[in-house]
Amino acid sequence: MSIVSAIPASPPEITRDHFRRRLALETDCADVASALRAGAPDFVLLHVVGSADTFARRHIPGALHLPLSSITAERMGAWPADTLFVVYCTGPHCNGADRAALRLAELGRPVKLMLGGLAGWADEGLAFASLDAVGDASGSPPESED
């Protein structure tokens, strides 16, 4: 018996429930990139760590810079209550996105963590944006089109 099979696998229904819970909490870079390429994503992508200068130099296209200290009930009130937020930070060595996800959940907001962060985005060979290329990304929600 190998070390792999020494502990039996879970029954399929337990495995199914486990991965369903994980996917309810997490997404990955490839899925975010695919949704962004398709246009009109059904989530708001938040870059939650670093200074405005760091964000200006390199971030994921379409992301808004909203550091943890800015995630308040008042600030999040700019978006409808059912808005899904996807948070990311620099990479797996950073827990900034975890902290932001916790704060958003405590505020009653739906949230998913993008696994890998900037490091994962780079590993996937996906392009980055800078403010020189995209203009203002101040963390403000888009203007409504009434």
NORQUI-V789032 format. One record per run of one state. SS is the DSSP state (a for helix, b for strand, c for the rest). FROM is the first residue (numbers start at 0). TO is the last residue. Records with the same first field share a line. If there is no record, write none. Layout:
SS: FROM-TO ; FROM-TO
//
This chain:
c: 0-10 ; 38-42 ; 47-50 ; 57-57 ; 60-62 ; 65-66 ; 70-71 ; 76-83 ; 88-94 ; 106-109 ; 115-115 ; 123-126 ; 129-129 ; 134-145
a: 11-24 ; 28-37 ; 51-56 ; 67-69 ; 72-75 ; 95-105 ; 116-122 ; 130-133
b: 25-27 ; 43-46 ; 58-59 ; 63-64 ; 84-87 ; 110-114 ; 127-128
//
